[in-house]
Amino acid sequence: MTRTLTEAQLIEAITRLTSDRLTEYLAAEIVIPEQSEAGLVYQSIDVARLELACELHEQYDMETDALSMMISLIDQMHGLRAELREVLNAVEAQPEPVRQQLIEVIGTARFSRR
């Protein structure tokens, strides 16, 4: 079972996070907590996202909307990496002639776009 945190536990766990900043991040949908019997709760992925948001906010003085967009792009990149990993696993599972043909086609397509 995944451990969840309440807002108070979350703010205690992330030293740079304040209640006001969390409210801003919630409005920008940087994190979306789950509703439970105990109220709103946060997952470990929310902790990671909020730590990154706080770091970017402080180091680069990023506005909340820009943070939201950047974290969304990071999410998309992670999703694409997972999909690419699956494609590579599927290619690797093919017989050698099929793998070589795929490598040739992918390489040709990749380098012909330049």
N, CA, C and O atoms as CSV, one atom per row, in Angstrom:
chain,resi,resn,atom,element,x,y,z
A,1,MET,N,N,0.840,-1.184,0.000
A,1,MET,CA,C,0.000,0.000,0.000
A,1,MET,C,C,0.888,1.253,0.000
A,1,MET,O,O,1.888,1.320,0.714
A,2,THR,N,N,0.512,2.212,-0.792
A,2,THR,CA,C,1.273,3.447,-0.908
A,2,THR,C,C,0.972,4.359,0.266
A,2,THR,O,O,-0.184,4.546,0.644
A,3,ARG,N,N,2.016,4.920,0.831
A,3,ARG,CA,C,1.853,5.858,1.950
A,3,ARG,C,C,1.417,7.202,1.399
A,3,ARG,O,O,1.961,7.688,0.408
A,4,THR,N,N,0.445,7.788,2.044
A,4,THR,CA,C,-0.017,9.116,1.649
A,4,THR,C,C,0.299,10.107,2.765
A,4,THR,O,O,0.483,9.734,3.924
A,5,LEU,N,N,0.357,11.374,2.380
A,5,LEU,CA,C,0.645,12.437,3.338
A,5,LEU,C,C,-0.498,13.430,3.372
A,5,LEU,O,O,-1.116,13.716,2.347
A,6,THR,N,N,-0.773,13.949,4.544
A,6,THR,CA,C,-1.725,15.052,4.665
A,6,THR,C,C,-0.995,16.341,4.285
A,6,THR,O,O,0.219,16.334,4.082
A,7,GLU,N,N,-1.731,17.438,4.191
A,7,GLU,CA,C,-1.101,18.714,3.858
A,7,GLU,C,C,-0.044,19.091,4.899
A,7,GLU,O,O,1.047,19.537,4.545
A,8,ALA,N,N,-0.365,18.912,6.164
A,8,ALA,CA,C,0.592,19.255,7.226
A,8,ALA,C,C,1.854,18.402,7.119
A,8,ALA,O,O,2.963,18.915,7.266
A,9,GLN,N,N,1.692,17.111,6.865
A,9,GLN,CA,C,2.846,16.223,6.720
A,9,GLN,C,C,3.666,16.592,5.484
A,9,GLN,O,O,4.896,16.527,5.496
A,10,LEU,N,N,2.971,16.975,4.433
A,10,LEU,CA,C,3.637,17.370,3.191
A,10,LEU,C,C,4.501,18.607,3.409
A,10,LEU,O,O,5.659,18.645,2.993
A,11,ILE,N,N,3.939,19.609,4.057
A,11,ILE,CA,C,4.673,20.849,4.319
A,11,ILE,C,C,5.850,20.591,5.258
A,11,ILE,O,O,6.900,21.222,5.135
A,12,GLU,N,N,5.670,19.668,6.189
A,12,GLU,CA,C,6.770,19.309,7.090
A,12,GLU,C,C,7.870,18.561,6.332
A,12,GLU,O,O,9.054,18.735,6.619
A,13,ALA,N,N,7.481,17.738,5.374
A,13,ALA,CA,C,8.449,16.930,4.621
A,13,ALA,C,C,9.255,17.752,3.616
A,13,ALA,O,O,10.408,17.431,3.331
A,14,ILE,N,N,8.648,18.811,3.081
A,14,ILE,CA,C,9.312,19.643,2.070
A,14,ILE,C,C,9.602,20.991,2.707
A,14,ILE,O,O,8.710,21.831,2.830
A,15,THR,N,N,10.828,21.194,3.104
A,15,THR,CA,C,11.170,22.377,3.902
A,15,THR,C,C,10.900,23.693,3.180
A,15,THR,O,O,10.583,24.691,3.828
A,16,ARG,N,N,11.017,23.719,1.856
A,16,ARG,CA,C,10.802,24.971,1.111
A,16,ARG,C,C,9.338,25.239,0.796
A,16,ARG,O,O,8.998,26.298,0.268
A,17,LEU,N,N,8.479,24.294,1.114
A,17,LEU,CA,C,7.059,24.432,0.786
A,17,LEU,C,C,6.307,25.101,1.932
A,17,LEU,O,O,6.405,24.681,3.085
A,18,THR,N,N,5.561,26.140,1.599
A,18,THR,CA,C,4.699,26.809,2.576
A,18,THR,C,C,3.251,26.536,2.202
A,18,THR,O,O,2.962,26.075,1.098
A,19,SER,N,N,2.363,26.817,3.110
A,19,SER,CA,C,0.942,26.638,2.843
A,19,SER,C,C,0.489,27.529,1.684
A,19,SER,O,O,-0.277,27.093,0.825
A,20,ASP,N,N,0.962,28.772,1.661
A,20,ASP,CA,C,0.593,29.689,0.575
A,20,ASP,C,C,1.113,29.196,-0.772
A,20,ASP,O,O,0.405,29.240,-1.779
A,21,ARG,N,N,2.351,28.728,-0.776
A,21,ARG,CA,C,2.929,28.234,-2.030
A,21,ARG,C,C,2.184,26.990,-2.499
A,21,ARG,O,O,1.938,26.831,-3.695
A,22,LEU,N,N,1.823,26.106,-1.573
A,22,LEU,CA,C,1.057,24.917,-1.936
A,22,LEU,C,C,-0.277,25.316,-2.553
A,22,LEU,O,O,-0.713,24.711,-3.533
A,23,THR,N,N,-0.922,26.321,-1.992
A,23,THR,CA,C,-2.194,26.803,-2.543
A,23,THR,C,C,-2.007,27.272,-3.984
A,23,THR,O,O,-2.839,26.984,-4.844
A,24,GLU,N,N,-0.917,27.994,-4.251
A,24,GLU,CA,C,-0.613,28.438,-5.624
A,24,GLU,C,C,-0.397,27.238,-6.545
A,24,GLU,O,O,-0.905,27.209,-7.666
A,25,TYR,N,N,0.347,26.264,-6.072
A,25,TYR,CA,C,0.650,25.091,-6.888
A,25,TYR,C,C,-0.604,24.257,-7.149
A,25,TYR,O,O,-0.752,23.674,-8.223
A,26,LEU,N,N,-1.496,24.201,-6.175
A,26,LEU,CA,C,-2.758,23.488,-6.380
A,26,LEU,C,C,-3.602,24.195,-7.434
A,26,LEU,O,O,-4.205,23.544,-8.287
A,27,ALA,N,N,-3.646,25.524,-7.378
A,27,ALA,CA,C,-4.411,26.296,-8.362
A,27,ALA,C,C,-3.857,26.093,-9.770
A,27,ALA,O,O,-4.613,26.080,-10.741
A,28,ALA,N,N,-2.540,25.935,-9.881
A,28,ALA,CA,C,-1.896,25.722,-11.181
A,28,ALA,C,C,-1.893,24.242,-11.583
A,28,ALA,O,O,-1.389,23.888,-12.649
A,29,GLU,N,N,-2.455,23.386,-10.732
A,29,GLU,CA,C,-2.535,21.942,-10.960
A,29,GLU,C,C,-1.162,21.296,-11.143
A,29,GLU,O,O,-1.001,20.361,-11.926
A,30,ILE,N,N,-0.182,21.810,-10.409
A,30,ILE,CA,C,1.136,21.179,-10.400
A,30,ILE,C,C,1.029,19.823,-9.712
A,30,ILE,O,O,1.702,18.867,-10.098
A,31,VAL,N,N,0.194,19.749,-8.710
A,31,VAL,CA,C,-0.196,18.477,-8.092
A,31,VAL,C,C,-1.709,18.484,-7.932
A,31,VAL,O,O,-2.333,19.536,-7.789
A,32,ILE,N,N,-2.280,17.297,-7.959
A,32,ILE,CA,C,-3.721,17.148,-7.748
A,32,ILE,C,C,-3.896,16.078,-6.678
A,32,ILE,O,O,-3.782,14.886,-6.965
A,33,PRO,N,N,-4.172,16.498,-5.443
A,33,PRO,CA,C,-4.292,15.526,-4.353
A,33,PRO,C,C,-5.536,14.661,-4.518
A,33,PRO,O,O,-6.462,14.997,-5.257
A,34,GLU,N,N,-5.526,13.554,-3.816
A,34,GLU,CA,C,-6.683,12.662,-3.804
A,34,GLU,C,C,-7.527,12.959,-2.575
A,34,GLU,O,O,-7.012,13.348,-1.527
A,35,GLN,N,N,-8.819,12.771,-2.722
A,35,GLN,CA,C,-9.728,12.940,-1.592
A,35,GLN,C,C,-9.818,11.609,-0.855
A,35,GLN,O,O,-10.043,10.567,-1.471
A,36,SER,N,N,-9.645,11.645,0.452
A,36,SER,CA,C,-9.784,10.440,1.271
A,36,SER,C,C,-10.695,10.766,2.448
A,36,SER,O,O,-11.168,11.894,2.593
A,37,GLU,N,N,-10.929,9.775,3.274
A,37,GLU,CA,C,-11.746,9.995,4.469
A,37,GLU,C,C,-11.100,11.027,5.390
A,37,GLU,O,O,-11.790,11.738,6.120
A,38,ALA,N,N,-9.771,11.101,5.349
A,38,ALA,CA,C,-9.032,12.042,6.199
A,38,ALA,C,C,-8.892,13.421,5.551
A,38,ALA,O,O,-8.291,14.323,6.134
A,39,GLY,N,N,-9.440,13.583,4.365
A,39,GLY,CA,C,-9.298,14.845,3.636
A,39,GLY,C,C,-8.380,14.660,2.444
A,39,GLY,O,O,-8.221,13.546,1.944
A,40,LEU,N,N,-7.776,15.748,1.986
A,40,LEU,CA,C,-6.870,15.670,0.846
A,40,LEU,C,C,-5.568,14.996,1.258
A,40,LEU,O,O,-5.004,15.303,2.308
A,41,VAL,N,N,-5.098,14.076,0.424
A,41,VAL,CA,C,-3.837,13.385,0.693
A,41,VAL,C,C,-2.965,13.421,-0.559
A,41,VAL,O,O,-3.452,13.552,-1.682
A,42,TYR,N,N,-1.669,13.301,-0.327
A,42,TYR,CA,C,-0.677,13.414,-1.388
A,42,TYR,C,C,0.143,12.136,-1.462
A,42,TYR,O,O,0.431,11.508,-0.444
A,43,GLN,N,N,0.515,11.758,-2.682
A,43,GLN,CA,C,1.320,10.562,-2.934
A,43,GLN,C,C,2.804,10.936,-2.988
A,43,GLN,O,O,3.152,12.117,-2.988
A,44,SER,N,N,3.669,9.930,-3.033
A,44,SER,CA,C,5.115,10.191,-3.101
A,44,SER,C,C,5.490,10.930,-4.384
A,44,SER,O,O,6.426,11.729,-4.377
A,45,ILE,N,N,4.781,10.680,-5.479
A,45,ILE,CA,C,5.063,11.405,-6.724
A,45,ILE,C,C,4.761,12.892,-6.548
A,45,ILE,O,O,5.432,13.738,-7.140
A,46,ASP,N,N,3.761,13.209,-5.741
A,46,ASP,CA,C,3.446,14.615,-5.466
A,46,ASP,C,C,4.587,15.284,-4.709
A,46,ASP,O,O,4.906,16.448,-4.953
A,47,VAL,N,N,5.196,14.545,-3.794
A,47,VAL,CA,C,6.334,15.084,-3.039
A,47,VAL,C,C,7.459,15.430,-4.011
A,47,VAL,O,O,8.040,16.512,-3.931
A,48,ALA,N,N,7.765,14.520,-4.921
A,48,ALA,CA,C,8.836,14.762,-5.896
A,48,ALA,C,C,8.513,15.966,-6.780
A,48,ALA,O,O,9.380,16.802,-7.033
A,49,ARG,N,N,7.271,16.055,-7.249
A,49,ARG,CA,C,6.871,17.175,-8.108
A,49,ARG,C,C,6.966,18.499,-7.352
A,49,ARG,O,O,7.424,19.499,-7.904
A,50,LEU,N,N,6.538,18.507,-6.100
A,50,LEU,CA,C,6.576,19.737,-5.311
A,50,LEU,C,C,8.003,20.137,-4.952
A,50,LEU,O,O,8.326,21.324,-4.931
A,51,GLU,N,N,8.855,19.161,-4.673
A,51,GLU,CA,C,10.264,19.482,-4.416
A,51,GLU,C,C,10.887,20.131,-5.650
A,51,GLU,O,O,11.614,21.118,-5.536
A,52,LEU,N,N,10.603,19.576,-6.828
A,52,LEU,CA,C,11.117,20.150,-8.071
A,52,LEU,C,C,10.544,21.545,-8.299
A,52,LEU,O,O,11.276,22.464,-8.666
A,53,ALA,N,N,9.250,21.707,-8.086
A,53,ALA,CA,C,8.615,23.018,-8.274
A,53,ALA,C,C,9.231,24.060,-7.347
A,53,ALA,O,O,9.513,25.179,-7.775
A,54,CYS,N,N,9.439,23.706,-6.096
A,54,CYS,CA,C,10.049,24.648,-5.145
A,54,CYS,C,C,11.467,25.008,-5.570
A,54,CYS,O,O,11.866,26.170,-5.503
A,55,GLU,N,N,12.222,24.010,-6.005
A,55,GLU,CA,C,13.603,24.266,-6.428
A,55,GLU,C,C,13.636,25.187,-7.646
A,55,GLU,O,O,14.406,26.147,-7.674
A,56,LEU,N,N,12.812,24.906,-8.647
A,56,LEU,CA,C,12.774,25.752,-9.846
A,56,LEU,C,C,12.282,27.154,-9.516
A,56,LEU,O,O,12.792,28.144,-10.042
A,57,HIS,N,N,11.296,27.225,-8.647
A,57,HIS,CA,C,10.744,28.521,-8.247
A,57,HIS,C,C,11.826,29.381,-7.595
A,57,HIS,O,O,11.959,30.565,-7.904
A,58,GLU,N,N,12.586,28.783,-6.704
A,58,GLU,CA,C,13.604,29.541,-5.969
A,58,GLU,C,C,14.851,29.823,-6.801
A,58,GLU,O,O,15.372,30.938,-6.775
A,59,GLN,N,N,15.331,28.832,-7.535
A,59,GLN,CA,C,16.578,29.018,-8.283
A,59,GLN,C,C,16.408,29.913,-9.504
A,59,GLN,O,O,17.306,30.684,-9.843
A,60,TYR,N,N,15.253,29.811,-10.165
A,60,TYR,CA,C,15.065,30.540,-11.419
A,60,TYR,C,C,13.958,31.579,-11.344
A,60,TYR,O,O,13.609,32.198,-12.349
A,61,ASP,N,N,13.407,31.768,-10.153
A,61,ASP,CA,C,12.337,32.742,-9.949
A,61,ASP,C,C,11.202,32.541,-10.957
A,61,ASP,O,O,10.671,33.501,-11.515
A,62,MET,N,N,10.844,31.275,-11.177
A,62,MET,CA,C,9.811,30.943,-12.161
A,62,MET,C,C,8.424,31.219,-11.601
A,62,MET,O,O,8.143,30.955,-10.432
A,63,GLU,N,N,7.576,31.748,-12.446
A,63,GLU,CA,C,6.179,31.957,-12.090
A,63,GLU,C,C,5.467,30.606,-12.039
A,63,GLU,O,O,5.920,29.631,-12.639
A,64,THR,N,N,4.371,30.562,-11.330
A,64,THR,CA,C,3.640,29.311,-11.131
A,64,THR,C,C,3.158,28.711,-12.447
A,64,THR,O,O,3.239,27.497,-12.636
A,65,ASP,N,N,2.658,29.543,-13.361
A,65,ASP,CA,C,2.192,29.021,-14.651
A,65,ASP,C,C,3.336,28.404,-15.448
A,65,ASP,O,O,3.162,27.369,-16.091
A,66,ALA,N,N,4.504,29.038,-15.405
A,66,ALA,CA,C,5.672,28.492,-16.101
A,66,ALA,C,C,6.108,27.172,-15.464
A,66,ALA,O,O,6.496,26.239,-16.166
A,67,LEU,N,N,6.044,27.099,-14.142
A,67,LEU,CA,C,6.373,25.853,-13.441
A,67,LEU,C,C,5.432,24.737,-13.869
A,67,LEU,O,O,5.861,23.613,-14.131
A,68,SER,N,N,4.156,25.059,-13.937
A,68,SER,CA,C,3.160,24.072,-14.330
A,68,SER,C,C,3.450,23.541,-15.731
A,68,SER,O,O,3.382,22.335,-15.970
A,69,MET,N,N,3.773,24.447,-16.654
A,69,MET,CA,C,4.075,24.038,-18.019
A,69,MET,C,C,5.347,23.194,-18.064
A,69,MET,O,O,5.390,22.178,-18.757
A,70,MET,N,N,6.370,23.601,-17.339
A,70,MET,CA,C,7.628,22.859,-17.348
A,70,MET,C,C,7.433,21.454,-16.775
A,70,MET,O,O,7.947,20.483,-17.329
A,71,ILE,N,N,6.706,21.345,-15.688
A,71,ILE,CA,C,6.492,20.031,-15.083
A,71,ILE,C,C,5.630,19.161,-15.995
A,71,ILE,O,O,5.829,17.948,-16.062
A,72,SER,N,N,4.681,19.767,-16.693
A,72,SER,CA,C,3.892,19.028,-17.675
A,72,SER,C,C,4.786,18.485,-18.788
A,72,SER,O,O,4.622,17.341,-19.212
A,73,LEU,N,N,5.723,19.291,-19.257
A,73,LEU,CA,C,6.660,18.839,-20.294
A,73,LEU,C,C,7.553,17.713,-19.779
A,73,LEU,O,O,7.853,16.772,-20.513
A,74,ILE,N,N,7.974,17.806,-18.529
A,74,ILE,CA,C,8.782,16.737,-17.932
A,74,ILE,C,C,7.961,15.451,-17.857
A,74,ILE,O,O,8.476,14.369,-18.141
A,75,ASP,N,N,6.683,15.563,-17.474
A,75,ASP,CA,C,5.796,14.395,-17.441
A,75,ASP,C,C,5.690,13.757,-18.825
A,75,ASP,O,O,5.766,12.535,-18.959
A,76,GLN,N,N,5.514,14.591,-19.853
A,76,GLN,CA,C,5.410,14.082,-21.221
A,76,GLN,C,C,6.696,13.372,-21.636
A,76,GLN,O,O,6.655,12.314,-22.264
A,77,MET,N,N,7.832,13.960,-21.282
A,77,MET,CA,C,9.119,13.360,-21.622
A,77,MET,C,C,9.268,11.988,-20.954
A,77,MET,O,O,9.730,11.036,-21.582
A,78,HIS,N,N,8.881,11.894,-19.696
A,78,HIS,CA,C,8.965,10.605,-18.999
A,78,HIS,C,C,8.038,9.581,-19.647
A,78,HIS,O,O,8.396,8.411,-19.783
A,79,GLY,N,N,6.844,10.025,-20.045
A,79,GLY,CA,C,5.915,9.125,-20.729
A,79,GLY,C,C,6.481,8.625,-22.046
A,79,GLY,O,O,6.374,7.439,-22.360
A,80,LEU,N,N,7.077,9.513,-22.810
A,80,LEU,CA,C,7.682,9.129,-24.090
A,80,LEU,C,C,8.857,8.176,-23.891
A,80,LEU,O,O,9.044,7.242,-24.671
A,81,ARG,N,N,9.639,8.413,-22.857
A,81,ARG,CA,C,10.764,7.509,-22.574
A,81,ARG,C,C,10.259,6.105,-22.249
A,81,ARG,O,O,10.849,5.114,-22.679
A,82,ALA,N,N,9.164,6.024,-21.489
A,82,ALA,CA,C,8.600,4.712,-21.151
A,82,ALA,C,C,8.076,4.014,-22.408
A,82,ALA,O,O,8.262,2.809,-22.577
A,83,GLU,N,N,7.422,4.775,-23.284
A,83,GLU,CA,C,6.923,4.196,-24.535
A,83,GLU,C,C,8.078,3.743,-25.417
A,83,GLU,O,O,8.016,2.663,-26.004
A,84,LEU,N,N,9.122,4.545,-25.518
A,84,LEU,CA,C,10.287,4.178,-26.321
A,84,LEU,C,C,10.940,2.914,-25.774
A,84,LEU,O,O,11.375,2.055,-26.541
A,85,ARG,N,N,11.010,2.799,-24.458
A,85,ARG,CA,C,11.577,1.600,-23.838
A,85,ARG,C,C,10.781,0.362,-24.256
A,85,ARG,O,O,11.364,-0.687,-24.532
A,86,GLU,N,N,9.456,0.480,-24.304
A,86,GLU,CA,C,8.616,-0.643,-24.727
A,86,GLU,C,C,8.857,-0.993,-26.191
A,86,GLU,O,O,8.923,-2.169,-26.549
A,87,VAL,N,N,8.989,0.028,-27.037
A,87,VAL,CA,C,9.274,-0.216,-28.456
A,87,VAL,C,C,10.621,-0.923,-28.602
A,87,VAL,O,O,10.739,-1.889,-29.356
A,88,LEU,N,N,11.632,-0.444,-27.885
A,88,LEU,CA,C,12.952,-1.070,-27.961
A,88,LEU,C,C,12.922,-2.513,-27.461
A,88,LEU,O,O,13.596,-3.377,-28.021
A,89,ASN,N,N,12.151,-2.777,-26.418
A,89,ASN,CA,C,12.004,-4.154,-25.932
A,89,ASN,C,C,11.328,-5.025,-26.979
A,89,ASN,O,O,11.712,-6.180,-27.168
A,90,ALA,N,N,10.319,-4.479,-27.664
A,90,ALA,CA,C,9.627,-5.229,-28.714
A,90,ALA,C,C,10.572,-5.513,-29.880
A,90,ALA,O,O,10.570,-6.615,-30.428
A,91,VAL,N,N,11.374,-4.528,-30.259
A,91,VAL,CA,C,12.348,-4.723,-31.342
A,91,VAL,C,C,13.366,-5.780,-30.931
A,91,VAL,O,O,13.707,-6.656,-31.726
A,92,GLU,N,N,13.842,-5.705,-29.718
A,92,GLU,CA,C,14.841,-6.656,-29.233
A,92,GLU,C,C,14.314,-8.090,-29.226
A,92,GLU,O,O,15.089,-9.034,-29.376
A,93,ALA,N,N,13.011,-8.257,-29.055
A,93,ALA,CA,C,12.408,-9.590,-29.011
A,93,ALA,C,C,12.231,-10.203,-30.402
A,93,ALA,O,O,11.875,-11.376,-30.515
A,94,GLN,N,N,12.472,-9.436,-31.448
A,94,GLN,CA,C,12.291,-9.922,-32.816
A,94,GLN,C,C,13.516,-10.719,-33.277
A,94,GLN,O,O,14.611,-10.569,-32.735
A,95,PRO,N,N,13.309,-11.561,-34.279
A,95,PRO,CA,C,14.462,-12.278,-34.853
A,95,PRO,C,C,15.465,-11.283,-35.450
A,95,PRO,O,O,15.104,-10.162,-35.810
A,96,GLU,N,N,16.706,-11.706,-35.548
A,96,GLU,CA,C,17.787,-10.834,-36.017
A,96,GLU,C,C,17.491,-10.155,-37.358
A,96,GLU,O,O,17.731,-8.954,-37.477
A,97,PRO,N,N,16.982,-10.863,-38.371
A,97,PRO,CA,C,16.720,-10.173,-39.647
A,97,PRO,C,C,15.692,-9.035,-39.505
A,97,PRO,O,O,15.825,-7.988,-40.139
A,98,VAL,N,N,14.693,-9.250,-38.685
A,98,VAL,CA,C,13.674,-8.215,-38.464
A,98,VAL,C,C,14.300,-7.037,-37.730
A,98,VAL,O,O,14.042,-5.884,-38.075
A,99,ARG,N,N,15.120,-7.316,-36.723
A,99,ARG,CA,C,15.790,-6.232,-35.992
A,99,ARG,C,C,16.658,-5.396,-36.924
A,99,ARG,O,O,16.633,-4.166,-36.869
A,100,GLN,N,N,17.416,-6.060,-37.770
A,100,GLN,CA,C,18.289,-5.335,-38.691
A,100,GLN,C,C,17.482,-4.471,-39.656
A,100,GLN,O,O,17.863,-3.341,-39.960
A,101,GLN,N,N,16.376,-5.009,-40.129
A,101,GLN,CA,C,15.524,-4.242,-41.043
A,101,GLN,C,C,14.939,-3.019,-40.331
A,101,GLN,O,O,14.904,-1.928,-40.900
A,102,LEU,N,N,14.488,-3.195,-39.107
A,102,LEU,CA,C,13.945,-2.069,-38.342
A,102,LEU,C,C,15.015,-1.015,-38.076
A,102,LEU,O,O,14.753,0.181,-38.202
A,103,ILE,N,N,16.202,-1.449,-37.715
A,103,ILE,CA,C,17.295,-0.506,-37.465
A,103,ILE,C,C,17.601,0.286,-38.727
A,103,ILE,O,O,17.829,1.495,-38.671
A,104,GLU,N,N,17.607,-0.396,-39.855
A,104,GLU,CA,C,17.882,0.284,-41.126
A,104,GLU,C,C,16.794,1.308,-41.454
A,104,GLU,O,O,17.099,2.438,-41.833
A,105,VAL,N,N,15.539,0.918,-41.310
A,105,VAL,CA,C,14.426,1.825,-41.619
A,105,VAL,C,C,14.419,3.012,-40.665
A,105,VAL,O,O,14.246,4.154,-41.093
A,106,ILE,N,N,14.604,2.751,-39.387
A,106,ILE,CA,C,14.604,3.838,-38.400
A,106,ILE,C,C,15.783,4.771,-38.643
A,106,ILE,O,O,15.629,5.992,-38.599
A,107,GLY,N,N,16.946,4.209,-38.897
A,107,GLY,CA,C,18.121,5.039,-39.170
A,107,GLY,C,C,17.941,5.885,-40.412
A,107,GLY,O,O,18.304,7.061,-40.412
A,108,THR,N,N,17.389,5.312,-41.471
A,108,THR,CA,C,17.149,6.061,-42.707
A,108,THR,C,C,16.164,7.188,-42.460
A,108,THR,O,O,16.387,8.317,-42.898
A,109,ALA,N,N,15.080,6.893,-41.764
A,109,ALA,CA,C,14.065,7.924,-41.484
A,109,ALA,C,C,14.647,9.019,-40.610
A,109,ALA,O,O,14.374,10.200,-40.823
A,110,ARG,N,N,15.437,8.637,-39.639
A,110,ARG,CA,C,16.002,9.615,-38.705
A,110,ARG,C,C,16.961,10.567,-39.413
A,110,ARG,O,O,16.910,11.778,-39.193
A,111,PHE,N,N,17.822,10.033,-40.250
A,111,PHE,CA,C,18.846,10.869,-40.867
A,111,PHE,C,C,18.374,11.547,-42.147
A,111,PHE,O,O,19.017,12.492,-42.606
A,112,SER,N,N,17.285,11.099,-42.730
A,112,SER,CA,C,16.803,11.741,-43.962
A,112,SER,C,C,15.987,12.991,-43.675
A,112,SER,O,O,15.716,13.766,-44.592
A,113,ARG,N,N,15.592,13.206,-42.433
A,113,ARG,CA,C,14.801,14.397,-42.075
A,113,ARG,C,C,15.654,15.639,-41.911
A,113,ARG,O,O,15.109,16.739,-41.826
A,114,ARG,N,N,16.923,15.510,-41.863
A,114,ARG,CA,C,17.801,16.665,-41.604
A,114,ARG,C,C,17.945,17.551,-42.792
A,114,ARG,O,O,18.649,18.559,-42.730
